[in-house]
């Protein structure tokens, strides 16, 4: 008994004395004078944050008018990106949006949002923020647009560096001349120097009849989590992932030093920042990316949905699952034949606009896709492409005649990739969801084609709610045919650039499948936790069983994934963690499920956020 008490006392002493980041409740929190000195160091660009929805929690006329404006723009990603603590996916909002006519039931607090923000406009501002956080032992977060499902740009009691307004220009290199002799690229390139979004770079590229490998959503930031996490794209099948396009980076390190990372300098850092995840090695303030000549595009659009007056809804649902399984088994052949693109499916009516599906599918459930093929001449290739899709995909549907499913297809032709992207692919996703859970899996050819019955079981499980879930969520699975082609090329081969740290599973993946569950904002936390368990275990497990040798995609991943080190980073994790220790030995940079985060934990105390402490 004495020994046990002694051990318990030692354990208690260890917890009490462990190192934690300072919060506003701690004596170590910077004084007002300290904050004023930081504000002077960044030329008056320090912001004391307030929640975006704060005007909805007060009663005077001006606040009510402001609240109406916020409510009307809440789901607009451009609006959220313009706020210091605006997030496209506010997973832990402590001050949720309410309508101007409703009296809020709770308080409005920052919660997991940073306390202060440096509205950086130059790399020196980034350096000042990093040095201040180190000096005062503060949690530090980095944000650009807030497109972040992993909540890497949130952090209770933190200081935030906001890089959106570092905009030093986008430089075009018609014939790129690399500083590093190991960089074997002689084509065109762009140097993006600051927090620009993909829409900015697309405008520059399309005007010059060029293709850059970027996000489907044009409002996503270029240099942050998207690029550093891998970056799938409407053009990735033909040119590789976004990280495969990176020729050079400019990075502010945890030391405050601005360095170059390429195939000659800081090679390990170059490797880690090309797929090893954002927010953990340094702050990227510039990137040079490959650009490719444009080509004509042929598109195939398909929708499948149950008839509204179907006589046997259950039989029709089972037929829909069978049809989607047939489609998925054809995806590798479609990709090998030159097609890529975005689709999705669900068995029920889609109440949430997050799907972006056609109206008939949203009203009835169903499947839809827009796939595209880059060709040399759209006139000469059009008939051949139609025949290929007929043989590869559509002939599989004949057996489902009379099953209560409606099928419709359309074809399109575009003179350039830019015209195709603008007309058929460009999206601005509806955002602002807090009651949402997602998981994802990279699916290779074997997973999609070896056992169609197992594919059907995966589709059945991922499209339905578990029986014990308190509230039934709307479920939509996004199907991104963005692998295959150039994505499959081995980055370690001598003929290609080998400094790429993205999950090795991408090099055999064809499809990224992302089951997404959304609950109404009015439900309680018990329902949200039940939905999350269903997502992290039941849905994720059936996908893992189908493709055990692949992984997840962190940028479209589950931040509650218990196996995140393997699912997000694969065999690269030990090397990435060693690089983290080399460039950030003091762990200035932290984000949940980022490399090195297993050394830290948040003291939740009944909330979804809390003080950050060493394990």
N, C-alpha and C positions, 0 to 999 in steps of 0.2 A: 504493500500500500504506500509506504514511504517513497519507494522508488517510482511508483506511478505518479504520485503527486509531484515529485521532483521533475519528472519528464513533462508533465502538464505545465508546470511553472516555467520551464525552459521554453516550451512551445509558445506560451503566452508572451514571454519576454521577446522571443524572436519576432512574433507578429507585430508587437508594439514598436520595435526598433527598426523594422524593415524600411527601406527607402521608398518614399512615395513622392510623386510630383506635387508641388505646392498648389493649393486651391485658395479661393477667396476666404475660406473659413480658417486658414492656417496663418500663424504668425509670420511665416516666411514669405507670404504674399507680398509682392512689390508695393511700395508706398505710392501715394499720388505723385510725389516728387520723382520717383523712379519712372513712372509712366510718362510724366511730363518730359523727362530727359529722353526717353525713347521717341516721343512725338517730335522733339526737336531734331533727333538724329535722322528721322525719316521725313523731315521737312513738312511736318504738320499732317501727315497721312495716317495717323492713328485714329481708329474709330472705336468708340465705346458701343458695343453691340446692343441692340434691342430686338426682340422677336418680330418677325415680319408681320404677324397677325395681331400685334399689340393694340392697334387702334380699335379692334373689335371687342376689346375687354373694358372699354370706358364709355361713358354715356353722353358726352356732349356732342353737339351737332357736327362739328368738324371731324371728330373721330368716327362718327357713324358714316359720314360721306367717304372718308378714307377707307373704312372697312368695306363698303360696297365695292369700291374700286379693287381692293385686294381680293375679295371673293370672286369677282368676275375674271381676274387674271391669275388665280391661284394655280391652275393647271397648265399655264403657259411657261415653257422652259426658259424662254427669253426673259420673262419677268423674274422668275426665281433666280436665274443667273445674275441678274442685276442687283440682287440684294446681298449684303455681306454674309448674312446667315440664311440665305435662301437655298433650298435643296430640292432637286427634282424628285428625290425619293426620301421624304422625311420619315425615316423608319422609327425615330425616337423623339418625335416632336413633343416638347413639354407645353407648347402653346399652339394647339391645333386651330385650324381655321373654323370659324363659326359665322353664320349669316348675321347680317346687321340687325335683323329683327329678333334674334334669339339672345336671351341673356345667358352669358357663359356660366357654366356650373362650377368651374375650377379656376385656379389662378393661372396667370400667364407668366411663365418663367423661361429663361434661356435653356434650362435643362442641359442637354448634351452639346449645345452650341457653344462656340468659343466666347469668351468674355470680351476680348479685344481683337481687333483686326487691323493689320497693316495693309493699307490699300497700295500695294507696291506698284511703282511705275518704272523701276530700274533694278538691275541685279543687286546694287548696293543696298537697296531697301530690304531685299531678301537676306543679305548678310547681316544687317543690323538686327533683324528679327531673330535669326538663329542665335547670334551671340547673346542677345538679351534673354532668350529662353534658357540658354545654357547657364548664364550667370545666376539666374533666379530659380533654376530648377523647375521650369514650367513645362507643362505638356504643350507640344507644338503640333499644329496641323497645317496642311497646305490645301488650298482650294482654288479651282479655276471657275468652272461653270456649275458645279454641284451635281453633275450627272454621275452618281456614284451609289450603286446598290449595296456596297460594303460599308458605307458610312465612314470612309477613310477621312473625309473632311469635316467630321464632327469630333468633339472631344470635350468632356465636362471640364470646366475651369481652365480652358486652354487659351493660348495665344495663336491666332490664325494669320498666316501669310496668304494674302489674296493676290494671285498673279494675273488675273484677268486683264488688268490695265497696263501690264508691261507690253507695250506694242511698239517695237523698234523697227518694224517693217518686215515685209516678205520679199526676199531677194530672189530673182530668177537667174539661173545659170544655164544658158543655152547648151553649152558643152562644159560639163562640170570638170574642173581640174582639181583632183584631190590633193590635199596636203600630205596624206599618208600614201606611200607607194604600194601598200598592201590593199588599198581600196581600188578594186578593179572595175570601176564604173566610169564610162566615158559619155553617157547620154546626158539628157537634161536633168535638172534638179532645182529644188526650191529650198532656200534657207528661211525657216520660220522663226523669227526672233521675238517671241513673246506669247502672250495668252490668247492667241487667235482661235477662232472656231473653224471647223471644216468648211463652213459656207464661205469664209473669207478666202481660203486656199482654192476651193473649187472654182470660184470666180476667176482667179488668176490663171488656173490651169485650163479651164474650158475656153477662155478667150484665146489661148495659144494652141488650141486643138490638142491638148495633152490630157493624160489620165494620171491622177494621183490616187493611191490606195488609202481611202479614208472611210469615215463612219457613214452608215446609212442615214442617220439623223444629222443633219447639217449643223445643228446647234451645239453638238458635242465639241469640247475643247480638243486641240490637236496634241499638245505636249504632255498632258497629264496621264491619268490612269488608263485612258483608251490606248495610247501609243505604248506606254511602258508595260501594259498588261498583255500585249499581243496585237490586238486590233484586227478583227475580221471586217470585211468590206464587200460591197457589190463587185469589186475588182480583184478580190484576193485569189479567186480560183485561177485567174490568168496571170497574176504577177506575184503572188505570195502574200503573206500577212503584212500588216502595216510595219511591224518591226523589221521585216526583211528588206524594207525600203530605206532604213535609216543608215546614213553614211557617216554622220558625225553629230555629236551632242555637246552643248555647253551646259555645265552643271555647277550649281553652288553646293559645296559639301557641308558636312556638319561642322567643319572647322571654320566656315565662312569663306573659304577660298573658292574662286571661280576657276574651273579646270575644263579642259577639252577631253572628251572620250571618243576614241575611234579605234581602228584596228591597229594603230601604232602606239597611242598614248592611253594609259589607264584602261587597258584591255579588259580586265576583270569587271570594272565598272561599266564598260560598254556592253559586255555580255549581260550583266544583271539588269541594266536599264532597257534591254531589248527583250522584254517578256517576263522579267522577274518581279514585276509589280511596281506600282507607283507609291510615292509617299514614304519610302523607307531607306533609300540610299543617298538621296540628295534632291535638290530642286532643279529640274530641267528648265532652262530659260531660253534655249534655242536648239533647233534640230534641222539638219539638212536631209532632205528626202528625195528619193528618185522620182522622176516623172517619165511617162511613157507616151509614145505617139497614140493618138486616138484611132478608133476603128469603128465601122458600122456595127449596129447591134440589131439582133432579131429577138423579140420577146414572145413568150408564151404565157398567157394568163389562164388560170383554171379555177373554177369554183364548183364545189359539190355540196349540196345541202338537202336535208330531208323535206319532203313535201309537207306543208303545214297541216293538211287534212289526212295525213297518213293513217291507215286503219290499224296498224300494229306498231306503235312507237318503239317498243323494245326490240322487235325484229329489225326495224329500220336502224336503230342505234347500233346493233350488232353488225349490220351490213356496212354502216359507216366505218366502224373500226376495221372491218375486213378490207375496205377500200383503201383506207389510209395506210394500212400495213402493206398492201400491194404497192402503193406509191413509194413508201420508204424503201422497199426492197429494190425499186427501180432507180433510186437516187444515185447510187454509185455509177450505174451505166449512163444516166443523164449527165453526170459530172464528167465522166470520161469522154463523153461526146461533146463537151464544151459548154454545158449549161451550169449556171449558178443563180442564186437569188434567195428570196425570202418568202416564207409561207407560214401557215399555222392551222390549228384545228381545235375543235372542242365539240363535245356531244350535246351541250345544252345552249340555250340562248345566252349570249354574252352581254351582261349588263354593264360591263366596264369598257370604256373606249380604249383601254390599253392595247387591245388586240390589233387595232387598225385594219380589221377585216372588212370585206364588202358588207353592205347592209343586209342582204339576204342571208348571209352566213351568221351575222350577229343576231338576227331575229330568230333563226331556226337552229343554230348550231351547224357544223359542217367543216369544210376544208377549203382553203384557198392558197394560191401561190402566184407569184410573178417571177418567172425564171427568164434568164437572158443568155444569149450566146454572142460573143464577139466574132465577127466574120470578116473576110477580106472584101466581099462584095455582096450586099444584101440581096440584090436582084438575082445573081447567079446561085446563091446559097439558099434562097428562101424555100424552094420546093423540096430540096434535099433535106433541109432541116425539118420541115413539116412531116415528111415521110419517116424520119428518124424518131420523132416524138410519137407518131402513130404506132410504130412498131415496138418502141421501148416502153411506152406508158399507156396509151389510150386503149390498146387492144385488151389490156387487162380488165377493162371496165365492162366488157360485153356480157360477162357472166352475171353482172348485177342488174341487168334489165328486169324491171318489174319489182325491184326491191324498195321502192318508195324514195329513191334518191334522184334529185335533179342534177344534171351535169351541164356545165356551160364553159366553153373555151373561146378565147380570142387571141389573135396574133397581132404583133406590131412590128414596125420597122423604123429604125432611127439612123440618121446619117452619121452620128457620132456618139461616143459614150456620154458626153456632156448633155446632149439632147435626151438620151435615154434616162440618165439620172434625174434630170429636172422634171421629166414628164411622168416617169413610172416608178421611181425609187425614192426620190426625195421625200423625207418625212420630217415632221416636228412632233415627236411623241407627246401625248398628253401625260402630264406628270402631277406631282403633288400627293401621291398615295402614301399613306402611313400604315394601313392595314393590308399589307401585301407580303407574300412569301414566294420565293422562287428557288429552284434548283436547276442544275444543267448537267448535261453529259455530252462528251464528244463521242460520236458513234462511227466506228470504222466499217469497212466493207463486210467483214465477217459478221459483225453484230446485225447488220441490216439484211443480209442475204442468207445466212446459214440456216436459220430456224424461224420461219414466218409465224409459227404458233407462239413462240416466245416474244416476238415483236408485238403480236396482238395482245398478249398478256401485259406487256409493258404499257401499251396504249390504254388498255382497260383501267389499269391501276392509276396511271398518271392523269387520267381525264375525269376521275371521280373523287369524291370526298370519302375519307375513312368513316365507317359507321359510328365511331365514337366522337367525331368532331361536333362540338356544340352547335355551331352555325355553319351552314353550307356555303362555301365560297364559290364565286364564279371562277372557273378554271379555263384557261386558254394556254395551249402549248405552242410556243413559237418554234418553227422549223427553219433553221438557217442552213441552206445548202451553200456553204461558204468555204468548205475544205476542198480536197481533191486538187487536181492540176498542179500548179506550181507550189501550193502549200505543202504537198507531199515530198518535195525535194529535201534531201538530207543536208542540213546546214553544216554538218561536219565534213562533208566531202571537200577535197582540195580545190575543186573548181568553183566553189561558192564561198560566200562570206560565213565563216564558222562562229563568229562571236554573237550568237543568238541564244538567249536564256529562256525562251518561251517553253511551256510544257511540251516535252517530247511527243505527247499523244497527238498534238496537232499534225505531226508528220505522217500520220496514217488515218487521220479523220476526214470524213466526208461531210457529216451532218453535225450541227450543234443543236440539240433539242433542249428547250427551256420551258418546262411546265410552270405556269404562273397562276397563283391563287390570290384572289382579291376579295376582301370582305367590306361591307359598308362601313363608313367611318363611324357610325353610331354604335357598333358592337363593342363589348367590353374586352378586357385583356385576356380573360380565360378563353374566349373564342379565338383570339389571335394566337395564343400559345398552342391551342389545339391544332389550328391550321399549320403552325410552324412545325410541330412534331410530325404531322402527317407529311409535310414536305421534306423535312430533313431525314426522315427515316423510311416511311413506307414508299414514297415516290422515288426518293434518291436510291433506295436499296434495289428496287426492281430495275432501275436503269443501270445500276452498277452490276447487277447479275447479268444483264444483257451484254454489257461491254466492260468486263472486269479488268481488262488490260489498258484502259484509256485513262480518262480523268474528266474533271470539270473545267469550266472556263471562269476564272476568277471575276472578270468584269461583268459576267452575267451569272454569278454564282451565289451560293447560299452562305451568308456570313455566319450561320450557326452550324455549318458542316463540321461534324466532329473529327473528320479525317481530312481537314483542309490542307495540311502540308503535302499530302500525297495527291489529293484531288486537284489542287491548284497549281502545283509545281512539279510533281512527279519526281523522277530520279535527280533532277537538278537541285532539289532543296538543300542538301548538305553543302554544295558548292556556293549556292546563293547565300546561305547563312554565314559562311566563311567570308564572303565578300562584304556582307553587312558589317561584320565585326572589324574588317579592315578599314572601311571608309567611315563607319559610324560606331566606334567602340563604346562611346558613352550613351548610345541609344537616344540621341536627340530626336530622331524620327521614329514615331510609333503609329501604327494603325492596326486595327483588329484584323486578324487573318493575314497580315503582312509578314514577310520574312523577319524572323527574330521576335515576333510578338508573343511567342510562348514563354518568354522571360518575364512577362508582365501580365497583370490582371486588374480588372476594375472592381472596386468595392461597391457592389450594386446597392446593398442595403434596401432591398425591396423594390428598387427601380430598375430601369433598363440601362442605366448609366451610373457612373460614380467616379471616385478618385482613382487615379492610376498608380499602382504600386508594383514593386518588384515581387516576383513569385518567391 
